[in-house]
């Protein structure tokens, strides 16, 4: 108890001094004072977790259970875009490189689950290559994080680096084979395909060497639905990486394989009696429900919109741990639950919220506000940045000095019909300005008049949009009517 209070006191003192010293980096201003305060807290807290420049591991940020002074594959995968928003691109590059480098046949194509600041596999999770802790979702989560990081930055390392390409290929081939993760084997696979010999069920580094889920409290587990979703998303992102590298034929083949996992979710895991997805399957051939639904949204693995709504509405009723909560504001924003996203964002930033200091929380709040509320979505292939203001009632929100696609942008939503973008960096971007609703005409810088285009979002809501170029040093303002 005393250690916990001391840690909290040290963090509080550090944050107060760090906030006063912080002069640069992305900023967020809003007529919603509570939301602005949430972003200020989250960005300051997240930057507090940045490693020391002299640490042996190189550039890194804490992304595991404090105070291990380590970064975990799951947490980094979920925190990476928040880190990019806050200017921690060198940290992401270094940590991703370390994870991809350390995949090996001796670990059955796992990497290290956690690496600490001393540049070693964290002793909390690793004894040797035959005895260690590893959640099997991780390889596919990291592939997706690499794809999203390339989409945000345009850094071709994620597409071209041989170490990364080997990690992707080993993960979707040897790793799947070694851990018996083929679509038709998910419910029949052995419980411990690569168990150490002799096997000790009481040793967590034996029992959990290849956990088939991020849910760690289910006994006698054969498969978690979150791993099926991770397989779908990882293979989909791998297909997109292949396409970005010009390999259309191979990309199409991997998209087909990815969709086999998505089909398995709807065919095998839906419980018609409760109108909910089961989340785990045991070695006694029994389905059950516990945490895991949040990952169906995180990996965007649900094709049936009615079932997705049921899942979201069920999640809203649950008392989830703070890690799962940290993933949800962004997902609520993207799926049309804007009020609930706003409320959960403020809850996560509330000083009364237990364990809000867990690293994923602050990074999740930053990402929820930038990608969720402000609707910022980059496309490195076309060098386009999309925006969509997802707010009910808030009149004005502004991001400044946002690093994205090798430039920096200021983005202002004055209301639901007026937005502006200023390119404060050195490279032209295309702006896909989106507005929720049916608007026919757009006024660009008050002079140019253009007709808008229209499409429906996944929830069926009509979106009006147009695309314009925003050169370096220029501001473009758009009003739709």
C-alpha positions in Angstrom: 0.0 0.0 0.0 2.8 2.4 1.0 4.7 1.6 -2.2 1.6 2.4 -4.3 1.0 5.7 -2.5 4.7 6.6 -3.0 4.6 5.8 -6.7 1.5 7.9 -7.1 3.1 10.8 -5.3 6.2 10.7 -7.4 4.2 10.5 -10.6 2.1 13.5 -9.5 5.2 15.6 -8.7 6.8 14.7 -11.9 3.8 15.5 -14.0 3.4 18.9 -12.4 7.0 19.8 -13.3 6.9 18.1 -16.7 3.7 20.0 -17.7 5.2 23.3 -16.9 8.3 22.4 -18.9 6.5 21.0 -21.9 6.6 23.7 -24.7 6.3 21.7 -27.9 4.4 18.9 -29.4 0.8 18.3 -30.3 -1.8 20.5 -28.5 -5.5 20.2 -28.3 -7.9 23.1 -27.5 -11.7 22.9 -27.2 -14.7 24.8 -26.0 -15.3 21.6 -24.0 -13.0 22.3 -21.1 -13.3 18.9 -19.6 -12.2 17.3 -22.8 -9.3 19.7 -23.2 -8.2 18.9 -19.6 -8.5 15.2 -20.4 -6.1 15.6 -23.4 -3.7 17.7 -21.4 -3.5 15.1 -18.6 -3.3 12.2 -21.1 -0.5 13.7 -23.2 1.5 14.7 -20.1 1.1 11.3 -18.5 2.0 9.4 -21.7 5.2 11.5 -22.3 6.1 10.8 -18.7 6.5 7.1 -19.7 9.2 8.0 -22.3 12.4 6.2 -21.5 15.7 7.9 -20.7 18.0 8.6 -23.7 20.8 6.7 -22.0 18.9 3.4 -21.4 20.7 0.4 -22.9 17.6 -0.7 -24.9 17.6 2.6 -26.9 14.5 4.7 -27.5 11.5 3.3 -25.7 8.4 4.1 -23.6 7.0 2.1 -20.7 4.2 -0.1 -22.0 3.8 -2.9 -19.5 2.9 -3.2 -15.8 4.8 -0.6 -13.9 7.4 -0.6 -12.5 8.9 -3.4 -14.7 10.5 -0.7 -16.9 9.6 -2.7 -19.9 7.5 -2.7 -23.1 5.1 -5.5 -23.9 4.0 -6.6 -27.5 0.3 -6.2 -26.7 0.6 -2.8 -25.1 3.0 -1.4 -27.7 0.7 -2.6 -30.4 -2.2 -0.7 -28.8 -0.3 2.4 -27.8 1.7 3.0 -31.0 -0.5 5.5 -32.7 -1.0 7.5 -29.5 2.8 7.5 -29.4 3.1 8.7 -33.0 0.6 11.5 -32.2 2.9 12.6 -29.3 6.0 12.5 -31.4 7.5 9.2 -30.3 8.2 7.8 -33.7 11.9 6.9 -32.8 10.6 4.9 -29.9 8.1 3.0 -32.0 10.7 2.2 -34.6 13.2 0.9 -32.1 10.7 -1.2 -30.1 9.1 -2.7 -33.2 12.5 -3.5 -34.6 13.5 -5.3 -31.4 10.3 -7.4 -31.4 10.6 -8.3 -35.1 14.3 -9.1 -34.7 13.8 -11.5 -31.8 11.4 -13.9 -33.5 13.1 -17.3 -33.6 12.6 -21.0 -34.4 13.8 -21.9 -30.9 10.8 -20.1 -29.5 8.5 -21.7 -32.1 8.4 -18.3 -34.0 7.4 -16.3 -30.9 9.4 -13.1 -30.1 9.9 -11.8 -26.6 6.6 -10.9 -24.8 8.3 -8.1 -22.9 11.7 -6.4 -23.3 13.0 -4.2 -20.5 15.1 -1.0 -20.5 18.3 -3.1 -20.0 17.7 -4.6 -23.5 16.9 -8.1 -22.3 13.7 -10.2 -22.3 11.9 -9.2 -19.1 12.7 -11.7 -16.3 9.0 -11.4 -15.3 8.1 -13.3 -18.5 11.1 -15.2 -19.7 13.4 -17.9 -18.3 14.8 -19.4 -21.5 13.6 -20.2 -25.0 11.7 -23.2 -23.8 10.2 -21.6 -20.7 8.5 -18.2 -21.1 5.1 -16.4 -21.1 3.6 -15.6 -24.5 0.0 -14.7 -25.7 -0.4 -15.9 -29.2 -2.4 -12.8 -30.4 0.8 -10.8 -30.2 2.4 -11.5 -33.6 -0.8 -10.6 -35.4 -1.4 -7.6 -33.3 2.1 -6.4 -34.1 1.7 -6.9 -37.8 -1.5 -4.7 -37.7 0.4 -2.1 -35.6 3.1 -2.0 -38.2 0.6 -1.4 -40.9 -1.2 1.3 -39.0 2.1 2.9 -38.1 3.1 3.0 -41.7 -0.3 4.5 -42.6 0.3 7.2 -40.1 3.9 8.0 -40.8 4.6 6.9 -44.4 7.9 5.4 -43.0 8.8 2.7 -45.6 10.7 0.7 -43.0 7.5 -1.0 -42.1 7.0 -2.1 -45.7 10.6 -2.7 -46.9 12.9 -3.6 -44.0 13.9 -7.3 -44.4 13.7 -7.9 -40.7 10.1 -6.8 -40.7 9.2 -8.7 -43.8 10.6 -11.9 -42.3 8.6 -11.3 -39.1 5.4 -10.9 -41.2 6.1 -14.0 -43.3 7.1 -16.2 -40.4 4.1 -15.2 -38.4 1.5 -16.0 -41.1 3.2 -19.2 -42.1 5.5 -21.1 -39.7 3.9 -19.5 -36.5 0.4 -20.5 -37.6 1.6 -24.0 -38.4 3.6 -24.4 -35.3 0.8 -23.4 -33.0 -1.9 -25.2 -34.9 -3.9 -22.0 -35.8 -5.4 -23.0 -39.2 -9.0 -22.0 -39.6 -10.3 -25.6 -39.4 -8.1 -26.4 -36.3 -9.1 -23.7 -33.9 -11.6 -25.8 -31.9 -9.7 -29.1 -32.2 -6.0 -28.0 -31.6 -4.1 -29.5 -28.7 -4.0 -27.4 -25.6 -0.2 -27.1 -25.5 1.2 -27.7 -29.0 4.8 -26.8 -28.1 5.0 -27.8 -24.4 8.4 -28.0 -22.7 9.5 -31.6 -21.9 9.0 -32.5 -19.1 5.8 -30.4 -18.8 4.9 -28.8 -15.4 1.3 -27.6 -15.4 2.0 -25.6 -12.2 4.8 -23.6 -13.9 3.3 -20.5 -15.6 6.2 -20.5 -18.1 5.2 -23.9 -19.2 1.4 -23.5 -19.0 1.4 -20.1 -20.6 4.0 -20.7 -23.3 1.5 -19.9 -26.1 -1.7 -18.8 -24.4 -4.4 -18.8 -27.2 -6.0 -15.5 -25.9 -5.3 -12.2 -24.2 -7.7 -13.4 -21.5 -5.4 -14.9 -18.9 -7.8 -16.0 -16.3 -9.7 -18.8 -18.1 -8.6 -22.3 -16.9 -8.0 -25.2 -19.4 -8.3 -22.8 -22.4 -8.2 -24.2 -26.0 -9.1 -21.0 -27.9 -10.2 -17.4 -27.3 -12.3 -15.5 -29.8 -9.9 -12.6 -29.5 -7.1 -14.8 -31.1 -9.4 -15.6 -34.0 -10.1 -11.9 -34.4 -6.3 -11.2 -34.2 -5.6 -13.8 -36.9 -8.2 -12.1 -39.1 -6.7 -8.7 -38.6 -3.1 -9.7 -38.8 -3.6 -11.6 -42.1 -5.6 -8.7 -43.5 -2.9 -6.2 -42.6 -0.3 -8.5 -44.1 -2.3 -8.5 -47.3 -2.4 -4.7 -47.3 1.4 -4.6 -46.8 1.8 -6.9 -49.8 -0.5 -4.7 -51.8 1.4 -1.5 -50.8 4.5 -3.3 -52.1 2.9 -4.0 -55.4 2.1 -7.7 -54.9 -1.6 -7.7 -55.8 -1.9 -11.5 -56.4 -0.4 -12.5 -53.1 -2.4 -9.8 -51.3 -5.7 -11.2 -52.7 -4.8 -14.7 -51.5 -4.1 -13.6 -48.0 -7.3 -11.5 -47.9 -9.1 -14.7 -48.7 -7.3 -16.6 -45.9 -8.1 -13.7 -43.5 -11.8 -13.9 -44.3 -11.8 -17.6 -43.3 -11.1 -16.5 -39.7 -13.8 -13.9 -39.9 -16.3 -16.5 -41.1 -15.3 -18.8 -38.2 -16.2 -16.1 -35.7 -19.7 -15.8 -37.1 -20.2 -19.5 -37.8 -18.8 -20.9 -34.5 -18.8 -18.3 -31.8 -22.2 -16.6 -32.0 -24.6 -17.6 -29.3 -28.1 -17.1 -30.7 -29.7 -17.8 -27.3 -28.1 -14.7 -25.7 -27.5 -12.8 -28.9 -23.8 -12.4 -27.9 -20.5 -13.9 -29.0 -18.9 -16.5 -26.8 -15.4 -15.5 -25.9 -13.6 -18.7 -25.1 -13.6 -22.5 -25.8 -12.2 -25.0 -23.3 -10.5 -28.4 -23.7 -13.8 -29.9 -22.4 -15.4 -28.6 -25.6 -17.4 -25.9 -23.8 -18.0 -22.3 -24.9 -18.2 -19.6 -22.4 -18.1 -15.8 -21.9 -15.7 -13.6 -20.1 -13.5 -10.6 -21.3 -12.6 -10.6 -24.9 -15.4 -8.9 -26.7 -13.5 -5.6 -26.8 -11.0 -7.2 -29.2 -13.7 -8.1 -31.7 -14.0 -4.3 -32.1 -10.3 -3.5 -31.8 -9.5 -5.9 -34.6 -12.6 -4.8 -36.6 -13.5 -8.5 -37.0 -17.3 -8.3 -37.1 -19.0 -8.2 -40.5 -22.6 -8.4 -39.2 -23.6 -4.8 -38.2 -26.5 -6.0 -36.1 -24.3 -8.4 -34.1 -21.7 -5.6 -33.8 -24.3 -3.3 -32.2 -25.3 -6.1 -29.8 -21.7 -6.5 -28.8 -21.1 -2.8 -28.3 -24.3 -2.4 -26.2 -23.3 -5.4 -24.1 -19.8 -3.9 -23.5 -21.3 -0.7 -22.3 -23.1 -2.7 -19.5 -19.9 -4.4 -18.2 -17.5 -3.4 -15.5 -14.3 -4.0 -17.5 -10.7 -3.8 -16.4 -8.9 -0.6 -17.2 -6.9 -2.1 -20.1 -10.1 -3.1 -21.9 -11.7 0.2 -21.2 -8.8 2.0 -22.7 -9.5 0.4 -26.1 -13.1 1.4 -26.3 -13.5 5.2 -26.7 -11.9 5.1 -30.1 -14.1 2.1 -31.1 -17.3 3.9 -29.8 -16.4 7.0 -31.9 -15.8 4.9 -35.0 -19.0 3.0 -34.6 -21.4 5.9 -34.1 -21.7 6.0 -30.3 -20.3 9.5 -29.9 -21.8 10.4 -26.6 -20.7 7.2 -25.0 -17.2 7.7 -26.4 -17.1 11.2 -25.0 -18.2 10.0 -21.5 -15.8 7.1 -21.4 -12.9 9.4 -22.5 -13.6 11.7 -19.6 -14.0 8.7 -17.2 -10.6 7.4 -18.1 -9.0 10.8 -17.4 -10.9 11.3 -14.2 -8.5 11.4 -11.1 -11.0 9.2 -9.3 -10.7 6.4 -11.8 -8.7 3.5 -10.4 -5.5 2.6 -12.2 -5.8 5.4 -14.7 -2.0 5.6 -14.5 -1.7 2.3 -16.3 0.2 3.3 -19.5 -2.4 2.1 -22.0 -5.0 4.5 -20.6 -3.3 7.8 -21.4 -2.2 6.7 -24.8 -5.8 5.5 -25.5 -7.3 8.8 -24.5 -4.9 10.7 -26.8 -5.8 8.4 -29.7 -9.5 8.6 -29.0 -9.5 12.4 -29.2 -7.4 12.6 -32.3 -8.6 9.7 -34.4 -12.0 9.3 -32.7 -13.4 12.8 -31.9 -11.4 14.7 -34.6 -11.7 11.8 -37.1 -8.1 12.1 -38.3 -7.3 9.1 -40.5 -4.2 9.0 -42.8 -3.6 7.1 -46.0 0.0 6.8 -46.8 -0.6 5.3 -50.2 -2.4 8.4 -51.4 -0.8 10.8 -49.0 -4.3 11.8 -47.8 -5.5 12.8 -44.4 -9.3 12.4 -43.7 -11.1 14.3 -41.0 -14.7 13.9 -39.5 -15.9 15.8 -36.5 -17.7 13.2 -34.3 -19.2 15.4 -31.6 -22.6 16.2 -30.3 -22.8 19.6 -28.9 -19.2 20.7 -28.8 -18.7 23.8 -30.9 -15.0 24.0 -31.5 -12.0 21.7 -31.3 -8.5 22.3 -32.6 -5.3 20.2 -32.9 -2.0 22.0 -33.5 1.4 20.6 -34.5 0.1 17.1 -35.2 2.8 15.0 -36.8 1.4 12.9 -39.6 2.6 11.7 -43.0 6.0 13.4 -42.6 4.5 16.8 -42.1 2.7 18.7 -39.3 -0.9 19.9 -39.4 -3.3 22.1 -37.5 -6.9 20.9 -37.8 -9.9 22.9 -36.5 -13.5 21.8 -36.4 -15.5 25.0 -35.7 -18.8 23.0 -35.8 -20.3 20.2 -37.9 -20.3 22.3 -41.1 -17.0 24.2 -41.0 -13.5 22.9 -40.7 -10.0 24.2 -41.5 -6.5 22.6 -42.1 -3.2 24.4 -42.0 -0.1 22.6 -43.2 2.7 23.8 -40.9 5.2 21.2 -42.1 7.2 20.8 -45.3 5.2 18.3 -47.4 1.9 18.7 -49.3 -1.0 16.5 -48.2 -4.4 15.9 -49.7 -7.3 16.6 -47.3 -10.4 14.5 -47.5 -12.8 16.8 -45.5 -15.8 14.8 -44.3 -19.0 16.1 -42.7 -21.8 14.0 -41.2 -25.0 14.7 -43.1 -26.3 15.5 -46.5 -24.7 18.7 -47.8 -24.7 19.6 -51.4 -22.2 22.5 -51.7 -18.8 23.3 -50.3 -17.2 26.8 -50.0 -13.4 26.6 -50.1 -11.7 29.7 -48.5 -15.0 31.5 -49.0 -14.3 31.9 -52.7 -14.3 28.5 -54.6 -17.6 26.7 -54.8 -17.7 22.9 -55.3 -20.2 20.1 -55.3 -19.7 17.6 -52.6 -19.6 13.8 -53.0 -21.5 11.4 -50.8 -21.1 8.0 -49.2 -22.5 6.0 -46.3 -20.4 5.0 -43.3 -20.6 1.5 -41.9 -23.5 2.5 -39.7 -25.5 3.8 -42.7 -25.0 7.4 -41.9 -24.6 9.7 -44.9 -21.3 11.4 -45.1 -20.6 14.4 -47.4 -17.0 15.0 -48.5 -14.6 16.6 -50.9 -10.8 16.4 -51.4 -8.5 19.3 -51.7 -4.7 19.8 -51.7 -3.1 21.6 -48.7 0.5 22.7 -49.7 3.2 23.4 -47.1 2.6 26.7 -45.3 -1.0 27.0 -46.6 -4.4 27.0 -44.8 -7.6 25.7 -46.4 -11.0 26.4 -44.9 -14.2 24.5 -45.9 -17.8 25.3 -45.2 -20.6 23.0 -46.4 -24.2 23.8 -46.9 
